[in-house]
Amino acid sequence: MELTVLPHHDELIERCRKGEAAGYKELYQRYAKAMFNTCLRIVNNVAEAEDVLQESFAEAFRNLHRFEQRTSFGGWLKQICINRSINQLKKKKFDLVDIDETDSADRSDESVVDENEIKLKVESVKRSIMQLPDGYRTVLSLYLLEGYDHEEIAEILNVAESTTRTQYMRAKQKLLQLLKEGI
């Protein structure tokens, strides 16, 4: 049995910086699936996620000379993918609602769901997340799936931190409602 030794990331980055096509291909193959999933969770459209992924890799490859290896290449690329995905959503002008601009009457028709009562399967959760409005889905994905805190999300989206908290709270309630309804 033959073992395949994968080149270390630093070596692979250097090969790409030298313009080796095989290096670019290998780097793409290592990260494409994970980055596509990140894009898809935000834009909620396969074709748009594919476009954003390609644009993100093109930007990363064009700017590889700026990658300083203080973080991992995957982390750097993920940030590019997230920023491009959010820019794609901004083209559609999704709405974010600031908690200070809402009134308790706006929340009166939102039902409270007991999270402990609901047992879910992964596919059901994915389908339900994809049904959320863009603003809800974006904040929920960045917070729960990508690990950003509300301050970072607010900076990425260029909104108030209270807005991201409101969007997250409402997204969570809407997601639970969708799951309870079995949609």
Order of alpha helices (4+ residues) and beta strands (2+ residues): alpha-alpha-alpha-alpha-alpha-alpha-alpha-alpha
